[in-house]
Amino acid sequence: MLRVLNILLVCAVVGVAVWLYELKYGVRESVSEIAQLKLQIKQAKQDITLLRAEWSHLSRPKRLQDLSKRHLQLQPVRTGQIIQEQDILTSISEREPYEPMQVGDDPIASLLRIDQ
């Protein structure tokens, strides 16, 4: 009886040792993965900071004004182009009411008919 109990206890100790060995290396792997993720997060934050600085440099008003003068050939706004809020509805043309599509109709052609 004593031998069976000793064998069972030795097997239990070996089983616990194997479990602890796997747990130890699992924790090491998790710690390594966490360190790698922290490094990736740090790199992403640095990239975001760099991109924000680059965006603020590219969207400077003076630079945009120079680019628009060089490439767009825009004219200044005239007073006749500005309308009052109450005149907006009268300046928009009335659209025809929407006609629902019939089975077998071409959806693109029906959209083109609406916009004409």
C-alpha positions as CSV (number, residue, x, y, z in Angstrom):
1,M,0.0,0.0,0.0
2,L,2.8,2.3,0.9
3,R,4.6,1.7,-2.4
4,V,1.4,2.6,-4.4
5,L,1.1,5.8,-2.4
6,N,4.7,6.7,-3.0
7,I,4.4,6.0,-6.8
8,L,1.3,8.2,-6.9
9,L,3.0,11.0,-5.1
10,V,6.0,10.9,-7.3
11,C,3.8,11.0,-10.4
12,A,1.9,13.9,-8.9
13,V,5.2,15.8,-8.2
14,V,6.4,15.1,-11.8
15,G,3.1,16.3,-13.2
16,V,3.2,19.5,-11.1
17,A,6.8,20.0,-12.2
18,V,5.9,19.7,-15.9
19,W,2.9,22.0,-15.4
20,L,5.1,24.6,-13.7
21,Y,7.8,24.3,-16.4
22,E,5.1,25.0,-19.1
23,L,3.7,27.8,-17.1
24,K,7.1,29.4,-16.6
25,Y,7.9,29.4,-20.3
26,G,4.4,30.6,-21.2
27,V,4.9,33.6,-18.9
28,R,8.3,34.3,-20.5
29,E,6.7,34.2,-23.9
30,S,3.9,36.5,-22.8
31,V,6.4,39.0,-21.2
32,S,8.3,39.0,-24.5
33,E,5.2,39.6,-26.5
34,I,4.2,42.4,-24.1
35,A,7.6,44.0,-24.5
36,Q,7.3,43.8,-28.3
37,L,3.9,45.3,-28.3
38,K,5.1,48.2,-26.0
39,L,7.9,48.8,-28.5
40,Q,5.4,48.9,-31.4
41,I,3.2,51.3,-29.5
42,K,6.1,53.6,-28.8
43,Q,7.1,53.5,-32.5
44,A,3.5,54.2,-33.5
45,K,3.3,57.2,-31.1
46,Q,6.6,58.5,-32.6
47,D,5.2,58.1,-36.1
48,I,2.0,59.9,-35.2
49,T,4.0,62.8,-33.7
50,L,6.1,63.0,-36.8
51,L,3.0,62.9,-39.1
52,R,1.3,65.6,-37.0
53,A,4.4,67.9,-37.4
54,E,4.5,67.2,-41.1
55,W,0.8,67.9,-41.5
56,S,1.1,71.2,-39.6
57,H,4.0,72.1,-41.8
58,L,2.2,71.2,-45.0
59,S,-1.1,73.0,-44.0
60,R,0.4,76.4,-43.1
61,P,-1.9,79.1,-44.4
62,K,0.9,81.0,-46.2
63,R,2.0,77.8,-48.1
64,L,-1.5,77.0,-49.1
65,Q,-2.1,80.5,-50.3
66,D,1.0,80.4,-52.4
67,L,0.0,77.0,-53.9
68,S,-3.5,78.1,-54.6
69,K,-2.2,81.3,-56.4
70,R,0.2,79.2,-58.4
71,H,-2.1,76.3,-59.4
72,L,-5.7,77.3,-59.2
73,Q,-6.0,80.7,-60.8
74,L,-8.9,81.6,-58.5
75,Q,-10.6,85.0,-58.7
76,P,-11.6,87.0,-55.6
77,V,-15.2,86.7,-54.4
78,R,-17.5,89.4,-55.8
79,T,-20.4,90.8,-53.8
80,G,-22.9,89.6,-56.4
81,Q,-21.9,86.0,-55.6
82,I,-23.0,86.2,-52.0
83,I,-26.7,85.6,-51.4
84,Q,-28.8,86.0,-48.3
85,E,-30.0,83.0,-46.3
86,Q,-33.7,83.6,-47.3
87,D,-32.8,83.6,-51.0
88,I,-31.3,80.1,-51.0
89,L,-34.6,78.3,-51.6
90,T,-35.5,80.5,-54.5
91,S,-32.1,80.1,-56.2
92,I,-32.3,76.3,-56.1
93,S,-34.2,74.8,-59.0
94,E,-37.1,72.5,-58.2
95,R,-36.5,68.8,-58.9
96,E,-39.0,66.4,-60.4
97,P,-40.5,64.0,-57.8
98,Y,-38.7,60.7,-57.4
99,E,-40.2,57.8,-59.5
100,P,-39.8,54.4,-57.9
101,M,-38.0,51.8,-60.1
102,Q,-40.0,49.1,-61.7
103,V,-38.9,45.5,-61.8
104,G,-36.5,45.0,-64.7
105,D,-35.6,48.7,-64.9
106,D,-31.9,49.7,-65.3
107,P,-31.0,51.4,-62.0
108,I,-28.2,53.5,-63.6
109,A,-30.6,54.7,-66.4
110,S,-33.2,55.6,-63.8
111,L,-30.7,57.7,-61.9
112,L,-29.7,59.5,-65.1
113,R,-33.4,60.2,-65.8
114,I,-33.8,61.8,-62.4
115,D,-30.8,64.1,-62.7
116,Q,-31.7,65.4,-66.2
